[in-house]
Amino acid sequence: MLGKNETEDLQISLDGYLGDPWLQSSPINTGFYFVRSNKKTISLYEKWYAQKDNSTGKKEQDVLSDLIKGGIINQLGLRVRFLDTLYFSSFCQDSKDIRAVITFHAACCRSITAKERDLKVLLSDWKRFKKFQPNNSSQTTKWSTHTWCTQSWGNSLKVKGN
């Protein structure tokens, strides 16, 4: 969950949680993050956007990932917590406990169409969970396979969209 600890400068979602909320080699995803505005985070954003503007062919997430790998967290004295996919689930790594999910990010899809289709399946999963959960605590609801997102990366599916 999002921490209320005021010493945390940045909390950021991941494509895959590696078991340590402070592990700087975690595969970040800039689709969801919480930033505390202070001199350190302002400096991070200045460096991030300056580098982004000079990084042809890279997305902003790639640029931030490169900065983190290059030691920007320690250089600026930032305290960064990487969010557990147990609570911040995505198509990259499903939460192991559907009851714990706070938000779901449609990451790891190559097209808007794939995201839309798999989000509809996800909504059905959630509705099924909510329907059975109060009446039968032993009912185990799991996420369906994210077929559209998975296939959007291969040649087997040509999906129009973004």
N, C-alpha and C positions, 0 to 999 in steps of 0.2 A: 504494500500500500504506500501511498505517498506519505513520506515522513514529515512530521511537524518540527523536526529538529532545525532550528534556525541557523545551525552551523553548516548545513548542506547548501551548497551554492547551486547545484544542478542535479536534477533527477531525470534520467532518460530511459526510454524503453529500449528493448533489445530484440534482435532477431532470434536469439537463443541464449537462455540463461545458463551460465556455467557454474553456478553454485556459490558465487561470492559476490555480494552487492558492491564491492569496492574494486573488483578486478578490472583494471584498465584495458585489458586485451579483449573485453567483452564485445561481441558484434553489435554495435549500436544501431538504433533505428530512430531517425529524427521525426518520425510520425507523431510521437507523443513525448513531451518533456515539460518539466517544471523548472523555471529559472528564477532564482532570487536575485533581484536587481541590486548590484553592488559594484564597486570598482573592479573587482576581479572578473565578474561575468561581463561587464561592459567591455573590458579589455579582451576577453575571449571573443565576444561578438565582433569587435573591431578587427581582430586578427583573422577570424574565420571568414568574414565577408570580404576583407581585402584579398585573402588568398583565393576565395571562391571566384572572385571577379577575374583572377589571373590563372584559373585552372580550366583550360579548355577541355571539354569532353568529360569533366567530372561533375557529379551532382553535389549539392551542398552537403549531403550525408557523407559522401566519400571524402570531401575536404575535411569535415570535422573529424572523421575517423583517422585520417592521416595526421591531423594535428594532435590527437590523443596519443596515437602511436609514437609521435615525435616528442612527447613529453610535456605538452602544453599544460596538462593538469598540475604537474609538479612545479613547472616554471612559474605559473601564476598563483600557486598556492590554493588551488581550487579543491573543494571537497565535493566529489561527484559520486552519487549513488546510482547504480545500474539496476533498473527495476525488474523484479522477478516475474517471469512469464506465468507463474502461478496466478498472479493477480492481473497482469497486463498481457493477456494472451494475444496471439496473432496466428495468421495462417502459416507463419514460419515455424512456430513451436506452440502447440496447444497447451493450455493449462492442464495439469494433471488432475485438477479438481474443479469441475464445472461450478460447484457451489462457491468457490473462492474468487471467481472472476469479477473484476470491477469494470474492466473495459476490454474491448476486443478491437484490434487494429487489423485492417485488411492489407497487411504487408505481404510481401513475397508473391505478389501477383504481377503479371506483366501487362495486363490490360484492365481497363475500367470494366469491360463486359465480364471478364472472369471474376473480378471483385464483386460486382453486383450479383452474379449468379451464386457464388459461394456464400455471400452474405445472406442471401435468401434461404439457403440451406441452413446456415448458422441460426437464423431466426427461428426456423422450424425446430431445430435442436433445442433452442432455449425455451420455446413454447412447450415442447414435450417435457422438458425438465421441470418447468414450473407447474405443469398439470399434474405430474406424478409425484413430485418431491414432497408436497405437504401430506399426501395421503399414504405414501409408501416410502419410508426413509431407506428401505433396502433396494429400491429401484435405482439402478446404476445407469445414468445417462452419460453418454460420451459424445464428443463431437464427431460428426460425420467426416469422412475423408474430403479434403478440399480439392476435388477433382479438377474443377475449372482452373484454379490457380496453378496447380501442379502442371496441368497440360499446357497452360499458357506459355511455359518456358520451353516446350518441345516443339518439334515439327509436326506432331500428330494433330494439332489443333490450330487453325488459323482463326484467331479471334480479332474482330474489328474493334477498335477502341484506342485508347491512349497508351 
